[in-house]
Amino acid sequence: MLLGTAMGATAIPADAATVTTARTVTCPTGWGSQAKTRAASTTKPVQNIRTGRHACYDRMVIDIPGAGRSSLGYSVRYVSHLYQDGSGRLIPVGGGAVLEVRVHAPSYDPGTGAPTYPARAGRPLPGVDLTGYRAFRDTRFAGSFEGDTQLGLGVRARLPFRVQRLDGHVVVDVAHTWTGKP
């Protein structure tokens, strides 16, 4: 059977038209699970936190508009429990392992103290739905204390991760596996 053709076009056998090409995905490796830090800070406040799913990893993006790449500092590490800065309050985070994500930027306006990110301590991050994620299990806002914003990211297990800085963003990627296979 031949598929219909436009005027002057060559006929294509139907079975050839339905063949799909398999894509090979190569996942990055070598990230490790040790703490990752960068000593820098900004007074530009956190405005939003969002997540996304990729073939090889799950991603969290902390938006800090107006902050240049060189002024973005962070500390990301696995912890046994997440304790809120200042109070020491335990914040339960679901998952097999907990990443403490700390960005050296407030989530409030330093001039007025007014919140710039609408989260509440101990609660899930607003607007973040982790349904269908392979690595991420839970998110919690711990607070913003002395210019640092602290988050809890519950993951399936202690998986490799990386942290990247872009102008206005701190990005945390958590791999789906240790093997580099999607």
Salt bridges, closest charged atoms under 4 A:
ASP58 OD1 - HIS176 NE2 2.90
ASP63 OD2 - ARG50 NE 2.81
ASP63 OD1 - HIS169 ND1 2.71
ASP85 OD2 - ARG102 NH1 2.12
GLU100 OE1 - ARG77 NE 2.99
GLU100 OE2 - ARG102 NH2 2.82
ASP138 OD2 - ARG140 NE 3.18
ASP148 OD1 - HIS104 ND1 3.00
ASP173 OD1 - ARG59 NE 2.64
ASP173 OD2 - ARG162 NE 2.72
